[in-house]
Amino acid sequence: MSLVVGAIVEGVVTGITHFGAFVQLASGETGLVHISEVADTYVKDINDHLSKNDKVMVKILSVDGNGKIGLSIKKAAPNSGRGHHNRGSRLSFEDKLNKFLKDSDERLQDLRRNTESKRGGRGSYRANM
């Protein structure tokens, strides 16, 4: 069975990591669902959404020459655009806030690293005194 990009197929979750889940397709091949492709909302812990041996519908996003298969659960869902409105807006807001806080922390860390390297690192001011 050849895999077609854009096709929606069923698979079984065979492994879970901090960055995504591995799903074995009916053809016997295994692909990766990146953590950003699990749900429409921010996913802090993938274990809150998936468990090993779960049957899931996935959309094939990419198949490269090395045999790597990119998959998406959120794009395979028939109600992919309507899920937010059915749940309470409080949960959606909390998810957005968590994502904002995480992104802000990462940006601050990058900014601090870049600023320190331009100043010559730590302690350079004291060395000139």
N, C-alpha and C positions, 0 to 999 in steps of 0.2 A: 504494500500500500504506500503510495507516494504522498508526502505531506504537501499541502497546498497552503501558501500564505493567505490568510484571511478566512480559512475554514474554521468552523467551530466543531470540536470533537470532545469526547468524554475521556477522562483519565483518572488515575488513582494517585493520591499523594503518597510518595515513597520515602520522602525525607524532608526535614525542615531544618533550615539554618537561620542565622540572624539576618541574612540578606534576601531570603526567599524560600521557595519550596520546589522540590523536584517532583515532577508529575510524569508517571509512565502512561503513555498513550496506548490505545487499542492496538496500534501497529507494533508495539513492543519497544518503541524508542522512548527515550526519556528527555524531557525538556525542563527548562527553568522558568518559574513564575517569579519575577523579581518582586520584592516586597511592595514596590510602588504600584504594581499591577494586581494586587490582591483585592483591594476595595476602593470605592470612590472617596473614602475618607482617609485621614492620616492613620497609618498603621504603626503603632509604637512596638507592639509585640505580635509577631505573626501567629504565635500560638493561641491568641485570642480569636483568631479567625479560622485557622485550619488545624487539623490533627492528622497524624499518619493514618493511612488507609481510607481517608475521606474520598468519595467519588465527587469529582468536580467537572464542570463544563469549562473548557478553555478555548480561547481563540489563538490560532497560530500567528504570531507577529513576524517571526523571521526564522529562516533556516539558512545557515551559512555553510560554506564548503567544508568546514572542519566537523560538521555534524552537530553543531550547537543549535538548539531549538529554543527560541524565545516565545513564551506563552503569556497570556493575560486572562485572568478570571473576570476582572471588572468589565472588560470589553466584550466578553462572551455573554454577559447577563442581558436578558431581553429588556429589562427595565433600567438600563444603565444610567439614564438621565433623571429618573423619577424617584430614586431611592431616598434622596435627601428630604423630600417634602413629606413623606409618609412618617418619618421618625420625628421625634421631638426636636425642635430647633436648638434646645439646650445642648444636646449631645453634639450636634454639628458645630456649635459655637466652641465647645470645649476642645473638640478635635482641631479646629482651626487655631485656637489659642495655643495648644500644645505644639503644633507645627511651627507657629510663629516664634514661640520661645526657643525651640530647638534651633531653628534657622538663625535667630538673633545671636544665640550663644556661639554657634559656629562662626558667624561673621566677625564677632568680637574677638574670638581667638585668632582668626586669620589676620585681623587688623593689628592686634598686639604683636604677633610674630613678625609681620612686615615692618612695623614701626621700630621694634627692637633691633632688627637687622640694619636698618638705615641709620640708627644712632650709634652703631658700632657694638651693639650687644650690651649686656649688663656690666656695670662697673666702669665703663669707659669715662664717665664724668668724674669719678673719684680719682682715677689715674692721672688726670690732668691737674689736679689740685696741688 
